[in-house]
């Protein structure tokens, strides 16, 4: 689709994309809702106020939550209005004053996180980890193929891309007794996150077909992990301090409407899941992820290889009657493919801390290391769209 906005046609950030974020102008504290268009940010808060739209108040909240809570029809209307404004030359004079260079704004955490749940939805990741940690047992535990395994994380330590990550300290397994100190096995987890817009009622499960009703969009996720702390604490109740210190998300939330061309069939699920997880109505997403460590690409995990779908994750999350709220974030768990070089964690890439990764020979992350995750997906116009970067650098432990 051609556009009068320079660079907005045929790029990873064109009018087939239009992700939402929160920004402020340099030197100002006031936060606005923005829409990424090429190398610019459209000040949607300012444009809505200028045209006295009935949505202007919701766009003036400084977070995306009020916008995300709108109905599907309301959001579809806004997206249609935005596309028309950015394509129709008659709108140029109205819109141009609200297009700001990306380099001139500061980006913030796009939404207020309500709850955070992290799944374990990749068969390849779960198998790799099982073989490393339980070499004399089947790699997948008996329940894994019957339900999407997950744990509840900490919403308060979800941070935006670019935030420095302080190396965590905690208890680790020692010789005969635990020891305390900074993690020596700091790792990444390349994931995809799903952000809830419309809430559900407590006591009422969300059916798989209702994923588009409740999920507003997706974000890139790096769920940083202190593997040595995790290994000592996780039996019997699962991850805790080894995970809760930081989770990084992208600045941009890509609406589900931008991913219509990315839905693909799931890999075969065997044995057949229970009816509320029926695979006939489950679809995966053809999203490519690139993992860069200190400027070098070390892995390319394919989200399309995931075993459990987003709709199955949401259905299982709520099947006991738990509700979802606007701003809830549920993530896929580490995305890993079947081939070498498609693993989404250093634990797997290094074959259990035995084979150095990348030109600098990393087994685990060292202080000063910078990790960048990039995401792209097929766009509705035939090209590809970007889902944003997730960037983080490791700071020394206190």
Secondary structure, DSSP 8 states (H G I E B T S, - for coil): ---SSTT-SSSTTSTTT--EEEEEETT----EEEEEETTEEEEHHHHHHHTT-TTTTGGGSSSSHHHHTS-HHHHHHHHHHHHHHHH-GGGHHHHGGGEEEGGGEEEE--S----EEEE---HHHHHHHHHHH-TTS-SS-TTTTTS--EEE--GGGEEETT--EE--EEEE--SSS-EEEE-S-EE--EEEEEEE-S---TT----GGGHHHHEEEEEEEE--EEHHHHHHH-TTT--STTTTT-EEE-S-BEEGGGGGGGEEE----SS---GGG-GGG-EEE-EEEEEEETTEEEE--BGGG-SS-HHHHHHHHHTTS----TT-EEE------SSTT--SSHHHHTTTTTS-BTTTTBSS--TT-EEEEEEEEE-TTSSEEEEEEEEEEEE---
